[in-house]
């Protein structure tokens, strides 16, 4: 019996063994809601407000009745700064963005600890929010208390950093508060200090959530996953204790924070990550080729896979290629450490193939490659003067002139997801004997819906040190041997209150097409895992898909640091024992999968 079968069987047996008992004690504990006897009184809320220095407030939605305010919902900075909103506005038949009842706009670990103690004492549903980019809806919940870390956004660059209690030599690093976003981290590290920190691709993604999910950015093929660079974290656990953890201090909890999932083991308040030498050049390459027949399109995909396997599966290249239903191959990739001339040369075989078959293809002359000094990649002034087409500035009155988002990320702002699926594709599919299977599956998927391969979210082809560091994280080990993460998704939106409601019939149709496309692609990689930060809300066998053989260890750590399930997120470690809305506990003592005994949280 192989490892995957053994893990799946073990989880199934654990569930089956506890099923009768769980049915008998279903919902023996419920979190408080407004109007129930356990809900805090006005005096209780006032006491919490005083304890946190006046940083408690009710959460209210903005009024989207006018067109100007609705435009703000397309600005990721506005959404990130409003505690009632989330970067995704919902998911078909799963969740809708709904504000918490109260929010603590925390400014310190002490504020976080006070909020946690209050939530435990009053059995409240708790939400932890940083950048609010959770596709699965973890950034909000009705009738909950939100701990909002946005104000904890300091970014400090270190010439030399040594984790507490360690005798290791200092290394260049950066410390980021839990509320910091990656744009500001890059601006401090790369623009300011001439170094590089591996972070997210989208400028407004929160630093803390991405690290805890494992994390990938445009250049992960060179520098590894985001979690791989973590040196130390400050975290407030369910008992209200502020802990500083690293490889030498509480190493199990430290390991769990490197990919074990956000909002699960505690509230991270500060992270310190190693930085890397900055390459001389970052660049981008775009290309769209249209095939004039299905047969020609299949041959085009085969030529691209050959090119990727032989010339592009290395630390220089990242981002994605998309096979579309209209027989278009759309390439949107980035490169590092190459000149634009070297980047274009790598694509010569594919261009020559298309030029040799002019009756079958058009668009090969659209190849565009441009590079710039890597230090200026997140420099808003430089980018506005030299690559204005690539970005959108935050143009609100009073906004920071240095804030912007990439145009390619605009369609995700306020998205209402009809479906979102992902699967890691093993590098074995790039071997000559297996490429045809990959091409057939990718082509078959494109007959249903556009299918994208995100090469920077699979680490095969990365340097040995990056692979070794990734193996020492909680992320599914499949990521080390995957050459790409396949993502197939569909969305509309926004769907916040005050906006026109989504067309649910169309959404359901697109969901069917997305799932058919992923089923077709998975023929080439049956049983492939998925990425916890970018996955299906309804992911089957999610424990194995997200964490593989790491799940039992993560569950033991969860039981140790959060035995009462104060931190509960959809498909998070230990969430098996809770209802979908996170308000009702369904497990009993001895149900190891649920993460602990069924008791009211200890005050």
C-alpha positions as CSV (number, residue, x, y, z in Angstrom):
1,X,0.0,0.0,0.0
2,X,1.6,3.3,-1.0
3,X,1.7,6.4,1.2
4,X,-1.2,8.2,-0.4
5,X,-3.5,5.1,-0.1
6,X,-2.4,4.6,3.5
7,X,-3.1,8.2,4.5
8,X,-6.5,8.1,2.8
9,X,-7.4,4.8,4.5
10,X,-6.3,6.1,7.9
11,X,-8.4,9.2,7.7
12,X,-11.4,7.2,6.5
13,X,-11.1,4.7,9.4
14,X,-10.8,7.5,11.9
15,X,-13.9,9.2,10.5
16,X,-15.9,5.9,10.4
17,X,-14.8,4.9,14.0
18,X,-16.2,8.1,15.4
19,X,-19.3,8.5,13.3
20,X,-21.9,7.0,15.6
21,X,-20.6,9.0,18.6
22,X,-20.4,12.2,16.5
23,X,-24.0,11.7,15.5
24,X,-25.0,11.2,19.1
25,X,-23.4,14.4,20.3
26,X,-23.8,16.6,17.3
27,X,-23.7,20.3,18.2
28,X,-23.2,19.7,21.9
29,X,-21.5,23.1,22.0
30,X,-22.5,26.2,20.1
31,X,-20.8,29.6,19.9
32,X,-22.7,32.6,21.0
33,X,-24.8,34.7,18.6
34,X,-26.6,38.0,19.2
35,X,-29.8,37.3,21.2
36,X,-28.5,34.1,22.8
37,X,-27.9,34.0,26.5
38,X,-24.1,33.8,26.1
39,X,-23.8,36.9,23.9
40,X,-21.7,39.7,25.7
41,X,-23.6,42.6,27.2
42,X,-23.0,46.2,26.3
43,X,-21.0,46.5,29.5
44,X,-18.8,43.5,28.4
45,X,-18.2,45.1,25.0
46,X,-17.4,48.4,26.7
47,X,-14.9,46.7,28.9
48,X,-13.1,45.1,25.9
49,X,-13.1,48.5,24.2
50,X,-11.3,50.0,27.2
51,X,-8.9,47.2,27.4
52,X,-7.8,47.6,23.8
53,X,-7.5,51.4,24.0
54,X,-10.7,52.3,22.2
55,X,-9.9,50.1,19.1
56,X,-13.1,48.1,19.3
57,X,-16.0,49.2,17.0
58,X,-19.1,47.7,15.3
59,X,-18.6,46.8,11.6
60,X,-20.9,48.4,9.1
61,X,-21.1,47.9,5.3
62,X,-20.5,51.0,3.1
63,X,-23.5,52.3,1.2
64,X,-23.1,51.1,-2.4
65,X,-26.3,52.8,-3.6
66,X,-24.3,55.4,-5.7
67,X,-22.0,54.7,-8.6
68,X,-19.0,56.5,-7.2
69,X,-19.0,54.3,-4.0
70,X,-19.4,51.2,-6.2
71,X,-16.3,52.1,-8.1
72,X,-14.4,52.0,-4.8
73,X,-15.2,48.3,-4.6
74,X,-13.0,47.7,-7.6
75,X,-10.0,49.2,-5.7
76,X,-8.1,46.5,-3.7
77,X,-6.7,49.2,-1.3
78,X,-10.1,50.5,-0.4
79,X,-11.3,46.9,0.2
80,X,-8.3,46.1,2.3
81,X,-8.8,49.2,4.5
82,X,-12.5,48.6,5.1
83,X,-13.2,45.9,7.7
84,X,-16.6,45.1,6.3
85,X,-15.3,44.1,2.9
86,X,-13.3,41.2,1.5
87,X,-11.2,40.9,-1.7
88,X,-13.5,38.2,-2.9
89,X,-17.2,38.9,-2.5
90,X,-18.4,35.3,-2.3
91,X,-18.6,31.8,-3.9
92,X,-21.5,30.1,-5.6
93,X,-23.5,27.9,-3.2
94,X,-20.8,28.3,-0.5
95,X,-20.5,31.8,1.1
96,X,-21.2,35.5,0.7
97,X,-19.1,38.3,2.1
98,X,-20.8,39.3,5.3
99,X,-19.3,41.7,7.9
100,X,-18.3,40.6,11.4
101,X,-20.4,42.1,14.2
102,X,-17.4,43.8,16.0
103,X,-13.8,44.4,15.1
104,X,-10.7,45.0,17.2
105,X,-8.3,47.0,15.0
106,X,-5.3,45.6,16.8
107,X,-2.1,47.6,17.1
108,X,-0.1,45.3,19.2
109,X,0.2,41.7,20.4
110,X,-1.4,42.8,23.7
111,X,-4.5,44.0,21.8
112,X,-4.7,40.6,20.1
113,X,-4.3,38.7,23.4
114,X,-7.1,40.8,25.0
115,X,-9.4,40.0,22.1
116,X,-8.6,36.3,22.2
117,X,-9.3,36.1,26.0
118,X,-12.6,37.9,25.4
119,X,-13.6,35.6,22.6
120,X,-12.8,32.5,24.7
121,X,-14.6,33.8,27.8
122,X,-17.8,34.5,25.8
123,X,-17.6,31.6,23.3
124,X,-17.5,33.9,20.3
125,X,-16.9,33.0,16.7
126,X,-13.5,34.5,15.8
127,X,-12.2,35.8,12.5
128,X,-8.6,36.8,11.9
129,X,-8.1,39.2,9.0
130,X,-5.0,40.6,7.5
131,X,-5.1,41.3,3.7
132,X,-8.6,39.8,3.3
133,X,-7.6,37.8,0.2
134,X,-9.0,34.5,1.3
135,X,-10.8,32.8,-1.6
136,X,-12.6,30.5,0.9
137,X,-14.1,33.3,2.9
138,X,-11.9,33.1,6.0
139,X,-11.6,36.9,6.2
140,X,-15.2,37.5,7.4
141,X,-18.1,35.8,9.2
142,X,-21.4,37.1,10.4
143,X,-21.9,37.4,14.2
144,X,-18.2,37.1,14.8
145,X,-15.5,39.1,16.5
146,X,-12.8,40.1,14.0
147,X,-9.2,40.6,15.0
148,X,-7.9,43.0,12.3
149,X,-4.2,43.3,12.0
150,X,-4.1,45.9,9.2
151,X,-2.5,48.6,11.5
152,X,0.3,46.3,12.5
153,X,2.0,47.0,9.2
154,X,5.6,48.0,10.1
155,X,8.3,46.7,7.7
156,X,11.9,46.6,9.1
157,X,14.9,45.6,7.0
158,X,17.8,43.9,8.9
159,X,21.4,43.8,7.6
160,X,21.9,40.9,10.0
161,X,19.2,39.0,12.0
162,X,19.6,36.1,14.4
163,X,16.5,34.3,15.7
164,X,16.0,34.5,19.5
165,X,17.9,31.9,21.4
166,X,20.0,30.9,18.3
167,X,23.8,31.1,18.0
168,X,23.6,31.1,14.2
169,X,25.4,33.8,12.3
170,X,23.2,36.8,11.4
171,X,21.7,36.8,8.0
172,X,20.0,39.6,6.0
173,X,16.3,39.6,6.7
174,X,13.1,41.7,6.9
175,X,10.5,41.8,9.7
176,X,6.9,42.5,8.6
177,X,3.9,43.1,10.8
178,X,0.9,40.9,10.3
179,X,-1.0,43.7,8.6
180,X,1.7,44.5,6.0
181,X,1.1,43.9,2.3
182,X,3.7,42.6,-0.1
183,X,3.9,45.8,-2.1
184,X,5.2,47.6,0.9
185,X,7.6,44.8,1.8
186,X,9.0,44.8,-1.7
187,X,9.4,48.6,-1.7
188,X,11.4,48.4,1.6
189,X,13.5,45.4,0.7
190,X,14.1,45.8,-3.1
191,X,13.5,49.5,-3.9
192,X,15.0,50.6,-0.6
193,X,17.7,48.1,0.4
194,X,18.6,46.5,-2.9
195,X,17.7,42.9,-1.7
196,X,14.9,40.5,-2.5
197,X,12.3,38.8,-0.3
198,X,10.2,36.1,-1.8
199,X,6.6,37.2,-1.4
200,X,3.3,37.2,-3.3
201,X,2.6,38.4,-6.9
202,X,-0.5,40.5,-6.1
203,X,0.6,43.7,-4.5
204,X,-2.2,43.9,-1.9
205,X,-1.9,40.3,-0.6
206,X,-1.2,40.2,3.2
207,X,2.2,39.0,4.2
208,X,1.1,36.9,7.2
209,X,-1.7,34.9,5.4
210,X,0.5,34.1,2.4
211,X,3.3,32.7,4.6
212,X,0.9,30.5,6.6
213,X,-0.5,29.1,3.4
214,X,2.9,28.3,2.0
215,X,2.9,31.1,-0.5
216,X,4.2,31.6,-4.0
217,X,5.2,34.7,-6.0
218,X,6.3,35.4,-9.5
219,X,9.9,34.3,-8.9
220,X,9.3,31.3,-6.6
221,X,11.0,29.0,-9.2
222,X,14.3,30.9,-8.3
223,X,13.8,31.6,-4.5
224,X,11.4,28.9,-3.3
225,X,8.1,29.2,-1.5
226,X,7.4,32.1,0.7
227,X,7.2,30.0,3.8
228,X,10.7,28.6,3.0
229,X,12.3,31.9,4.0
230,X,10.6,32.2,7.4
231,X,13.2,32.6,10.2
232,X,11.0,33.6,13.1
233,X,7.4,34.5,14.0
234,X,5.6,36.2,16.9
235,X,2.2,34.6,17.5
236,X,-0.5,34.8,20.1
237,X,-2.0,31.4,20.7
238,X,-5.5,30.5,21.9
239,X,-4.5,30.8,25.6
240,X,-3.6,34.4,25.1
241,X,0.2,33.7,25.3
242,X,2.5,35.8,23.1
243,X,5.1,33.4,21.8
244,X,8.3,34.0,19.7
245,X,8.9,30.8,17.7
246,X,11.6,29.7,15.4
247,X,13.6,26.6,14.5
248,X,15.0,26.3,18.0
249,X,12.0,27.6,20.1
250,X,8.8,25.6,19.8
251,X,9.9,24.2,16.5
252,X,6.7,22.3,15.9
253,X,4.5,25.4,16.0
254,X,7.1,27.2,13.9
255,X,6.9,24.5,11.3
256,X,3.1,24.5,11.3
257,X,3.2,28.2,10.5
258,X,5.2,27.5,7.3
259,X,2.2,26.3,5.2
260,X,-0.2,24.8,7.7
261,X,-2.9,27.3,6.9
262,X,-3.7,30.8,8.2
263,X,-6.1,31.6,11.1
264,X,-5.6,28.0,12.4
265,X,-2.8,27.9,15.1
266,X,-3.0,31.4,16.5
267,X,-2.8,35.0,15.4
268,X,0.5,35.8,13.9
269,X,1.6,39.4,14.7
270,X,5.1,39.6,13.2
271,X,7.2,37.6,10.8
272,X,10.8,37.7,9.9
273,X,12.0,36.3,6.6
274,X,15.4,35.9,5.1
275,X,16.2,38.1,2.1
276,X,18.2,37.2,-1.0
277,X,20.6,38.9,-3.3
278,X,18.6,40.9,-5.9
279,X,19.0,39.9,-9.5
280,X,20.2,42.6,-11.9
281,X,17.1,42.2,-14.1
282,X,13.4,41.4,-13.8
283,X,11.3,41.3,-17.0
284,X,8.1,40.2,-18.6
285,X,7.2,38.4,-21.8
286,X,3.8,38.2,-23.5
287,X,2.7,36.2,-26.5
288,X,-0.6,35.2,-27.9
289,X,-0.8,32.7,-30.8
290,X,-4.0,31.6,-32.5
291,X,-4.4,28.2,-34.2
292,X,-6.8,27.9,-37.1
293,X,-7.9,24.4,-36.4
294,X,-8.2,22.0,-33.4
295,X,-5.5,19.8,-34.9
296,X,-3.1,22.7,-35.3
297,X,-3.9,23.9,-31.8
298,X,-3.0,20.5,-30.4
299,X,0.3,20.6,-32.2
300,X,0.9,24.1,-30.9
301,X,0.4,23.0,-27.3
302,X,2.8,20.1,-27.9
303,X,5.4,22.5,-29.3
304,X,5.0,24.7,-26.2
305,X,5.3,21.8,-23.8
306,X,8.5,20.7,-25.6
307,X,9.8,24.3,-25.3
308,X,9.0,24.5,-21.6
309,X,10.5,21.2,-20.8
310,X,13.8,21.9,-22.6
311,X,14.3,25.7,-22.1
312,X,12.0,27.2,-19.5
313,X,11.8,24.8,-16.6
314,X,14.5,26.6,-14.6
315,X,14.9,29.4,-12.1
316,X,14.8,32.1,-14.7
317,X,11.1,31.8,-15.6
318,X,7.8,32.2,-13.8
319,X,4.1,32.9,-14.1
320,X,1.7,31.3,-16.6
321,X,0.5,30.0,-20.0
322,X,-3.2,29.6,-20.7
323,X,-4.9,27.3,-23.2
324,X,-8.2,28.9,-24.2
325,X,-11.3,27.4,-25.7
326,X,-11.0,29.6,-28.8
327,X,-7.7,27.8,-29.8
328,X,-5.5,30.6,-28.4
329,X,-2.4,30.0,-26.4
330,X,-1.8,33.1,-24.2
331,X,1.6,33.4,-22.5
332,X,2.1,35.9,-19.6
333,X,5.5,35.1,-18.1
334,X,8.2,36.8,-16.1
335,X,11.9,36.3,-16.1
336,X,14.8,37.2,-13.8
337,X,18.5,37.2,-14.4
338,X,18.2,37.4,-18.2
339,X,18.3,40.2,-20.7
340,X,15.3,40.7,-23.0
341,X,17.4,39.4,-25.9
342,X,18.2,36.2,-24.0
343,X,14.5,35.9,-23.0
344,X,13.4,36.2,-26.7
345,X,16.0,33.8,-27.8
346,X,14.6,31.1,-25.5
347,X,11.3,31.2,-27.5
348,X,12.9,31.0,-30.9
349,X,12.0,27.4,-31.6
350,X,8.3,28.0,-31.0
351,X,8.3,31.1,-33.2
352,X,10.1,29.3,-35.9
353,X,7.6,26.4,-35.8
354,X,4.7,28.8,-36.3
355,X,6.5,30.7,-39.0
356,X,7.0,27.5,-40.8
357,X,3.3,26.8,-40.8
358,X,1.8,30.2,-41.7
359,X,-1.6,28.7,-42.8
360,X,-2.1,27.2,-39.3
361,X,-1.0,30.0,-36.9
362,X,-1.1,33.7,-36.4
363,X,0.2,36.0,-33.7
364,X,3.7,34.7,-33.3
365,X,4.9,38.2,-34.2
366,X,3.2,39.5,-31.0
367,X,6.1,38.3,-28.9
368,X,7.0,41.1,-26.5
369,X,9.8,40.9,-23.9
370,X,11.0,43.8,-21.8
371,X,13.3,44.0,-18.8
372,X,14.2,46.6,-16.2
373,X,16.6,46.9,-13.3
374,X,15.1,44.6,-10.6
375,X,15.4,47.3,-8.0
376,X,12.7,49.3,-9.8
377,X,10.2,46.5,-10.3
378,X,8.0,47.8,-7.4
379,X,9.1,51.4,-7.7
380,X,5.8,53.2,-8.5
381,X,7.4,56.3,-9.9
382,X,9.8,54.4,-12.2
383,X,7.1,52.0,-13.3
384,X,4.6,54.8,-14.0
385,X,7.1,56.5,-16.2
386,X,8.3,53.4,-18.0
387,X,5.6,50.7,-17.9
388,X,2.4,52.6,-17.2
389,X,0.4,50.0,-19.1
390,X,1.2,47.3,-16.5
391,X,-0.3,48.9,-13.4
392,X,-3.1,50.9,-11.9
393,X,-2.3,53.5,-9.2
394,X,-4.5,54.0,-6.2
395,X,-6.0,57.3,-7.3
396,X,-8.1,58.1,-4.3
397,X,-7.7,61.5,-2.7
398,X,-5.0,61.2,0.0
399,X,-3.8,57.8,-1.2
400,X,-0.1,57.1,-1.1
401,X,1.5,57.9,-4.5
402,X,3.5,54.7,-4.3
403,X,0.5,52.4,-4.0
404,X,-0.6,50.4,-7.1
405,X,-1.8,47.1,-8.3
406,X,-0.9,45.1,-11.4
407,X,-3.5,45.3,-14.2
408,X,-3.5,41.5,-14.5
409,X,-4.9,41.2,-11.0
410,X,-7.8,43.7,-11.4
411,X,-10.3,41.1,-12.4
412,X,-10.0,39.4,-9.0
413,X,-11.1,42.5,-7.0
414,X,-14.5,41.8,-5.5
415,X,-14.8,38.5,-7.5
416,X,-17.8,36.3,-6.9
417,X,-16.4,32.9,-7.7
418,X,-18.4,30.5,-9.7
419,X,-15.7,27.9,-9.4
420,X,-12.0,27.7,-8.6
421,X,-9.9,24.6,-8.9
422,X,-6.2,23.7,-8.7
423,X,-3.9,20.7,-9.1
424,X,-0.1,20.3,-8.9
425,X,1.3,18.7,-12.1
426,X,4.3,16.4,-11.6
427,X,7.5,17.1,-13.4
428,X,7.4,13.5,-14.7
429,X,4.9,14.7,-17.2
430,X,7.7,16.7,-18.9
431,X,9.7,13.6,-19.6
432,X,9.6,12.8,-23.4
433,X,7.7,9.6,-22.8
434,X,4.9,11.4,-20.9
435,X,4.6,14.7,-22.7
436,X,1.9,13.5,-25.0
437,X,-0.3,12.6,-22.0
438,X,0.1,16.1,-20.7
439,X,-0.7,17.7,-24.0
440,X,-3.7,15.5,-24.6
441,X,-5.1,16.4,-21.2
442,X,-4.4,20.1,-21.5
443,X,-6.0,20.2,-24.9
444,X,-9.1,18.3,-23.6
445,X,-9.4,20.6,-20.7
446,X,-9.4,23.7,-23.0
447,X,-12.4,22.3,-24.9
448,X,-14.5,23.0,-21.7
449,X,-12.8,26.1,-20.2
450,X,-9.5,28.0,-20.3
451,X,-6.9,26.2,-18.4
452,X,-3.8,27.9,-17.0
453,X,-0.5,26.4,-15.9
454,X,1.3,28.6,-13.2
455,X,4.9,27.5,-13.4
456,X,6.1,29.5,-10.4
457,X,3.7,27.6,-8.2
458,X,5.5,24.3,-8.7
459,X,9.1,24.1,-7.6
460,X,10.6,21.5,-10.0
461,X,13.5,23.2,-11.8
462,X,14.3,25.4,-8.8
463,X,17.8,25.4,-7.2
464,X,18.7,22.6,-4.8
465,X,18.7,24.9,-1.8
466,X,15.2,26.2,-2.6
467,X,13.9,22.6,-2.8
468,X,15.5,21.6,0.5
469,X,14.0,24.6,2.2
470,X,10.5,23.7,0.8
471,X,10.8,20.2,2.1
472,X,11.1,21.7,5.6
473,X,7.6,23.3,5.4
474,X,4.1,22.0,6.0
475,X,3.1,22.4,2.4
476,X,2.1,19.3,0.5
477,X,5.4,17.6,-0.5
478,X,4.1,17.3,-4.0
479,X,5.0,20.9,-4.6
480,X,8.7,20.0,-4.7
481,X,8.3,17.7,-7.6
482,X,5.6,19.7,-9.4
483,X,6.5,21.8,-12.4
484,X,3.3,23.9,-12.3
485,X,0.1,24.4,-10.5
486,X,-2.9,24.1,-12.9
487,X,-5.6,26.6,-12.1
488,X,-9.1,26.6,-13.8
489,X,-11.6,29.2,-12.5
490,X,-14.6,31.4,-13.4
491,X,-16.0,34.5,-11.6
492,X,-18.1,37.5,-11.9
493,X,-18.8,40.4,-9.5
494,X,-18.6,42.2,-7.3
495,X,-21.6,40.7,-5.4
496,X,-21.5,42.9,-2.3
497,X,-24.9,44.2,-1.0
498,X,-26.0,47.1,-3.2
499,X,-24.6,45.6,-6.4
500,X,-26.7,43.8,-9.0
501,X,-27.0,40.2,-8.0
502,X,-24.9,37.6,-9.9
503,X,-26.6,35.6,-12.7
504,X,-26.8,32.2,-10.8
505,X,-27.8,30.3,-13.9
506,X,-24.7,31.4,-15.8
507,X,-22.6,30.9,-12.7
508,X,-23.8,27.3,-12.4
509,X,-23.1,26.6,-16.1
510,X,-19.6,28.0,-15.8
511,X,-19.0,25.9,-12.7
512,X,-19.9,22.8,-14.7
513,X,-17.5,23.8,-17.4
514,X,-14.7,24.5,-15.0
515,X,-15.1,21.1,-13.3
516,X,-15.2,19.3,-16.6
517,X,-12.0,21.0,-17.6
518,X,-10.2,20.1,-14.4
519,X,-11.5,16.5,-14.7
520,X,-10.0,16.3,-18.2
521,X,-6.7,17.7,-17.0
522,X,-6.5,15.4,-14.0
523,X,-6.5,12.4,-16.3
524,X,-2.7,13.2,-16.7
525,X,-2.2,13.5,-13.0
526,X,-4.8,11.5,-11.1
527,X,-4.8,12.2,-7.3
528,X,-2.8,15.4,-7.7
529,X,-2.8,17.6,-4.6
530,X,-4.1,21.2,-4.5
531,X,-2.8,24.5,-3.1
532,X,-4.6,25.5,0.1
533,X,-4.6,29.2,-0.7
534,X,-6.0,28.7,-4.2
535,X,-8.3,25.7,-4.4
536,X,-11.9,24.5,-4.6
537,X,-14.1,25.4,-1.7
538,X,-15.6,22.0,-2.0
539,X,-12.2,20.2,-2.4
540,X,-12.7,16.5,-1.7
541,X,-10.2,14.7,0.6
542,X,-8.9,18.2,1.5
543,X,-6.6,17.0,4.3
544,X,-4.6,14.9,1.9
545,X,-4.9,17.3,-1.0
546,X,-3.5,20.3,0.9
547,X,-1.0,18.7,3.2
548,X,-0.4,15.1,2.1
549,X,1.6,13.1,4.7
550,X,2.0,16.2,6.9
551,X,-1.6,16.3,8.0
552,X,-1.4,14.0,11.1
553,X,1.5,16.0,12.4
554,X,-0.4,19.3,11.9
555,X,-3.4,17.9,13.7
556,X,-1.3,17.0,16.7
557,X,0.1,20.5,16.8
558,X,-3.4,21.9,16.5
559,X,-4.6,19.8,19.4
560,X,-1.7,21.0,21.5
561,X,-2.0,24.7,21.0
562,X,-5.8,25.1,20.3
563,X,-7.5,22.1,22.0
564,X,-10.9,23.9,22.1
565,X,-11.0,25.0,18.5
566,X,-11.0,28.7,19.1
567,X,-9.5,29.1,15.6
568,X,-11.8,27.5,13.0
569,X,-11.6,28.1,9.2
570,X,-13.2,26.3,6.4
571,X,-11.0,23.2,5.6
572,X,-8.4,24.2,8.1
573,X,-6.5,21.8,10.2
574,X,-9.0,20.4,12.8
575,X,-12.1,21.8,11.2
576,X,-13.6,18.4,10.7
577,X,-15.2,18.7,14.1
578,X,-17.1,21.9,13.4
579,X,-20.1,22.9,11.3
580,X,-19.6,24.7,8.0
581,X,-20.3,28.1,9.6
582,X,-17.9,27.4,12.5
583,X,-20.5,27.9,15.2
584,X,-21.4,24.3,16.2
585,X,-19.0,21.6,17.4
586,X,-19.8,18.1,16.2
587,X,-17.1,16.0,17.8
588,X,-16.6,14.3,21.1
589,X,-13.7,13.4,23.3
590,X,-11.5,10.9,21.6
591,X,-12.3,12.1,18.1
592,X,-8.7,12.7,17.1
593,X,-9.6,14.2,13.8
594,X,-11.6,17.0,15.4
595,X,-8.6,18.1,17.5
596,X,-9.7,17.7,21.1
597,X,-12.5,17.2,23.5
598,X,-16.0,18.7,23.2
599,X,-16.1,21.4,25.9
600,X,-16.9,25.0,26.0
601,X,-13.7,27.1,25.5
602,X,-11.9,27.6,28.7
603,X,-11.9,31.3,29.9
